[in-house]
């Protein structure tokens, strides 16, 4: 199955790029809606301008097996984030903003290099604030022969209007369903109204790509792959997230219920976050998913 963006005309892709960069003039790329002129160098919550900022890129073998395969997921770690999670394990990248601003041509070349290493996909980590730069770079990479599926690996604090401009460009959406509690989302991640925004975003992702499609080699080629990180003391509100996926998305949703929470970064400042999760908490989340009728639980 060829990646979706190969089916878009050059004219259509250029129109999408124009709309995305116009958005940067009075930035509403994400739900923060900072209204900064990022084209003129003004910085909003993400502290980014118009060029992409990259921390690292390489074949990555720590993702889900359906992304990694035998040759790895071609992962590009974008600097910055539109959230500020107190427990972020990649806080040096997301909040200390360690990385290098690069040209669109350089980002395109990174994609080509990862393809030359036989990676199965281009995995865009924390892409939300970088969407205009990503699509512009993709157009350059496509001319150079890029033909790998794009993975949109996001915290899901995404604008539906921007996601619509990615229709036919992104093949695999990988949203992290972080919270069902808006109170906790604001307290721990500076994400007002997270649950409602997350639900609308995942609905749009599902509308575009549907349930996850896996080829004969066991590699994902298109569709939705949801991650949910279980937090201690049920601070993520796991039950409500699972019910949303089962009732409003699909019982065939490919769901990874993750157990690797550790009190990274500033989590030790919050007693309720200051411990790993227990095996009982993780298994409890899996049982909730089974009870809700979800059929594709990763790593069960």
SVG drawing of the C-alpha trace seen along z (x, -y; Angstrom):
<svg xmlns="http://www.w3.org/2000/svg" viewBox="-21 -40 42 52">
<polyline fill="none" stroke="black" stroke-width="0.4" points="0.0,0.0 1.7,-3.2 1.6,-6.2 -1.3,-8.5 0.7,-11.6 1.8,-10.1 -1.8,-10.4 -1.9,-14.2 -1.3,-16.5 1.6,-19.0 -1.0,-21.8 -3.1,-20.3 0.0,-19.8 1.1,-23.4 -2.3,-24.7 -2.2,-22.8 1.3,-24.3 0.0,-27.8 -2.9,-27.4 -0.7,-26.1 1.9,-28.9 -0.8,-31.4 -2.0,-30.0 1.5,-30.8 1.0,-34.5 -1.5,-34.6 -0.7,-31.2 -3.6,-28.8 -1.6,-25.7 -2.6,-24.1 -5.4,-24.6 -3.2,-27.0 -4.0,-29.6 -1.1,-31.9 -1.8,-34.3 1.9,-35.1 3.3,-35.9 5.7,-33.0 6.6,-34.0 8.0,-37.2 9.9,-35.4 7.4,-35.9 7.3,-33.0 4.3,-31.5 4.0,-28.7 6.1,-26.4 8.8,-29.0 9.2,-28.1 9.4,-30.2 8.6,-28.9 11.6,-26.6 11.7,-23.0 13.8,-22.3 15.2,-18.8 16.7,-17.1 17.6,-13.8 16.7,-11.4 17.5,-7.7 16.0,-4.2 14.2,-3.6 13.5,-0.1 11.7,-1.1 8.3,-1.6 5.5,0.9 6.5,4.0 4.1,3.1 6.1,-0.1 9.6,1.3 9.6,4.5 13.1,5.7 14.6,2.4 13.2,-0.1 10.9,-3.1 12.5,-6.1 12.0,-8.5 12.5,-12.2 12.4,-13.8 11.0,-17.4 12.1,-19.9 9.5,-21.5 6.0,-20.6 2.7,-22.4 2.2,-20.7 4.5,-20.9 4.0,-17.5 5.6,-17.5 6.5,-13.8 7.9,-14.1 10.6,-11.5 11.9,-13.6 11.9,-16.9 15.3,-17.9 13.7,-17.9 10.2,-19.0 10.8,-21.7 14.5,-22.5 14.2,-22.6 17.5,-21.0 17.8,-20.8 18.9,-22.5 16.8,-24.7 17.2,-23.3 16.1,-24.2 13.1,-22.6 15.6,-21.0 17.6,-19.5 14.5,-18.0 13.5,-16.5 17.0,-15.0 16.6,-13.4 13.5,-11.7 15.4,-10.4 18.3,-9.2 16.0,-7.2 14.4,-5.7 17.9,-4.7 18.4,-2.8 15.3,-0.6 13.2,-2.1 9.5,-1.0 8.1,-4.5 8.8,-8.1 7.8,-8.6 7.2,-12.3 7.5,-12.6 5.8,-15.7 4.9,-17.1 2.0,-19.4 3.8,-22.8 5.9,-21.9 3.1,-20.8 3.7,-23.6 7.4,-22.8 6.7,-19.1 4.4,-19.4 6.7,-21.8 9.7,-19.4 7.6,-16.4 6.9,-18.1 10.6,-18.4 11.3,-14.8 8.6,-13.5 10.3,-15.0 13.5,-13.2 11.7,-9.9 10.3,-9.5 7.7,-6.7 7.4,-5.7 4.2,-6.0 4.1,-9.0 3.4,-8.4 2.0,-11.3 3.1,-10.6 1.3,-13.2 0.2,-14.1 -3.2,-14.8 -3.5,-18.4 -4.2,-19.0 -6.5,-21.3 -9.1,-19.5 -8.8,-22.3 -5.1,-21.6 -5.7,-17.8 -8.1,-18.2 -5.2,-19.8 -3.3,-16.5 -6.0,-14.4 -4.4,-12.3 -0.9,-13.2 -0.6,-11.2 -1.0,-7.4 -0.7,-6.4 -2.0,-8.5 -0.5,-7.6 -2.3,-9.7 -1.6,-9.5 -4.8,-9.5 -3.4,-11.2 -6.3,-12.3 -10.0,-12.2 -9.8,-14.7 -9.5,-18.3 -8.5,-19.2 -5.5,-16.8 -4.6,-17.7 -4.3,-21.4 -2.5,-20.7 0.1,-18.2 0.4,-19.2 -0.8,-22.8 -3.5,-21.5 -6.9,-23.3 -9.9,-21.3 -7.7,-18.4 -10.3,-15.6 -12.7,-17.4 -9.9,-18.4 -8.4,-14.9 -11.8,-13.3 -12.4,-15.6 -8.9,-15.0 -9.1,-11.2 -12.5,-11.2 -11.0,-13.2 -8.0,-10.9 -10.2,-7.8 -12.4,-9.5 -9.3,-9.9 -7.5,-6.6 -9.8,-4.1 -8.7,-1.1 -5.0,-0.1 -4.1,1.9 -1.2,4.3 0.4,6.0 1.6,9.5 4.9,8.7 3.3,7.5 4.0,3.9 1.4,1.1 0.7,-0.7 -2.3,-2.9 -4.8,-3.6 -5.1,-4.6 -2.8,-3.3 -3.7,-4.8 -1.4,-4.9 -2.5,-5.4 0.0,-5.8 -1.4,-4.5 -0.7,-7.0 -0.5,-6.2 -3.7,-6.6 -5.8,-6.7 -4.8,-10.3 -5.2,-9.7 -8.8,-8.6 -8.3,-5.4 -11.9,-4.0 -13.4,-7.1 -10.7,-7.0 -11.3,-3.3 -15.1,-3.9 -14.7,-6.7 -12.5,-4.5 -14.9,-1.6 -18.1,-3.5 -17.2,-6.5 -14.2,-5.3 -14.1,-1.5 -13.9,1.7 -11.2,2.6 -9.0,-0.3 -5.4,0.8 -4.6,-0.2 -1.3,-0.1 -1.9,-0.4 1.5,-1.4 3.0,-0.5 6.3,-2.4 5.3,-5.5 8.2,-6.6 8.4,-9.9 10.6,-11.7 11.4,-15.5 9.3,-17.3 7.0,-14.5 8.6,-14.1 7.2,-17.5 3.7,-15.9 3.3,-13.1 0.5,-11.5 2.8,-11.1 5.9,-10.2 6.0,-6.4 5.9,-3.9 2.5,-2.3 1.9,1.1 1.2,4.3 -2.3,4.3 -2.9,0.8 -1.7,1.9 -3.6,5.1 -6.7,3.3 -6.5,1.0 -6.2,4.0 -9.2,5.7 -11.2,2.4 -10.4,2.5 -11.4,6.1 -14.6,5.5 -15.4,2.6 -15.0,4.9 -11.7,3.6 -10.3,6.4 -6.8,5.3 -4.7,4.7 -1.0,4.4 1.4,6.5 -1.3,8.1"/>
</svg>
